[in-house]
Amino acid sequence: MKSLANVLILDLTHMLSGPYGAMLLTDLGARTIKVEPPGSGEGTRQLLAQSSDYARQGMGAYFLTLNRSKESVCIDLKSDEGRAVFYDLVRQADVVIDNFSVGVTRRLRIDHETLAAINPRIITCSISGFGETGPETARPAFDQVVQGMGGGMSITGTEASGPVRSGIPIGDLGGGVFGAMGVLAALVSRGSTGLGKHVDVSMLDVQISLLNYMATMYLMSGIVPERLGNGHFVHVPYNTYRTQTGHIIIACIGDAFFEQILTVLARPELRDERYRQQPARLADKALIDRVIEEELLTDTAEHWLEKLRAARIPCAPVNNFAQALDDPQVRARNMVVDVTLQSGEVVKMPGNPIKFSDAGEESFSAPPLLGEHTDAVLRGVLHYPDERVSALRKTGAIQ
């Protein structure tokens, strides 16, 4: 049995942050019913849906990945009949997750106060750009907006490049991770109190949290950090270096690793006695990086990585997606998984990074077709008779 096997989630999310958070909980075993509007469904269904490269069975890579193992029920939450169906589901559910703009759940009458009056054990989680308090709550936000406001972009890139966003959408994905974490904490709390609660996650808050010790350094000193490219503001050598066949990373944290580097890179410039201590290395960072790269350019990445690993120096290649997803360590950890679609076609996608000692073999089911599970959920979970399901469909309350 998976860890969240007894948890029922109603997923009202769209685009990236909310669906990703719900996906993480689904991977941990929760039964997740994706509640979509009739007609076109959740907006992410349309992204890349017509692409010959990035779509399968009419679903683009966004939707395929973020909604695996979920069920789809089409309910019109703007109608009284549809909302009544949703309230019946809330009576059976443990969690409701959304990433609507602030105020939407209240307008739809599906906010925490309303749902808690129906089911006091219900946990609600809202992921938004700026959260539900403060002067900016009504502003729309997407990934790069919060990356920019959160400070991280200001130290990413080089002086020549200017600020550069993270290639991975950490604004969106970070919101999803912290949303899932908040839901898990609320579930533990409910085990003691018997009552649910509301989880309010701001994507901007998450970006500020991820600044971590660097924010503390600024708050202590008043010194605003600058862009360092792939280098480090404390450790030397700690950078990305060119070789004859590609880039590699050397991460020397502490004086002991620098001693090991001297056994691999036979350059007299590095043997200055002062460099055995970090302050001198930091003072001559540009020189040390230049000398190391000059030496690395004399041979291949494979040659140097073998020598560095033998000396137990933290190092790695800079992999492209093909190399990363085919890495033996990645494959050994089941981080590329097969998901079989309704058509029988198999799609590969990233696996679940959380491993449990009793998990057994992991499996993932297909992302749902629009409204694929409406009848099964209304009959199986809510025990609606066939006549009521038919009547609701005729009014357009469900699809």
WOLIN-V999178 format. One record per backbone hydrogen bond with DSSP energy under -1.0 kcal/mol. NH is the residue of the N-H (numbers start at 1). CO is the residue of the C=O. Records with the same first field share a line. If there is no record, write none. Layout:
NH=CO  CO
This chain:
4=28
5=2
7=4
9=31
10=95
11=33
12=97
20=16
21=17
22=18
23=19
24=20
25=21
26=22
27=23
28=24
29=26
30=25
31=7
33=9
34=71
35=11
36=73
45=42
46=43
49=46
51=48
56=59
59=56
61=54
64=60
65=61
66=62
67=63
69=365
70=67
71=32
73=34
75=36
76=397
77=75
79=76
83=79
84=80
85=81
86=82
87=83
88=84
89=85
90=86
91=87
92=89
93=89
94=8
95=8
96=123
97=10
98=125
104=101
107=103
108=104
110=105
115=111
116=112
117=113
119=115
122=119
123=94
124=197
125=96
126=199
127=98
128=201
139=136
146=142
147=143
148=144
149=145
150=146
153=147
155=152
156=153
162=158
164=156
170=168
173=169
174=170
175=171
176=172
177=173
178=174
179=175
180=176
181=177
182=178
183=179
184=180
185=181
186=182
187=183
188=184
189=185
190=186
191=187
192=189
193=189
194=190
196=120
199=124
201=126
203=128
204=129
206=202
207=203
208=204
209=205
210=206
212=209
214=211
216=212
217=213
218=214
219=215
220=216
221=217
222=218
229=157
231=228
239=250
241=248
243=246
244=299
248=241
249=316
250=239
251=314
252=237
259=255
260=256
261=257
262=258
263=260
264=261
265=261
267=265
270=267
271=268
275=272
276=273
277=274
281=277
282=278
283=279
284=280
285=282
288=284
289=285
290=286
291=287
292=288
293=289
294=290
295=291
296=292
297=293
298=295
299=296
304=300
305=301
306=302
307=303
308=304
309=305
310=306
311=307
312=309
313=308
316=249
318=247
319=317
324=320
325=321
327=324
331=327
332=328
333=329
334=331
335=330
337=349
339=347
341=345
344=341
347=339
349=337
351=335
359=356
372=369
373=72
374=371
377=373
378=374
379=375
380=376
381=377
382=377
384=378
389=385
390=386
391=387
392=388
393=389
394=390
395=391
397=392
399=74
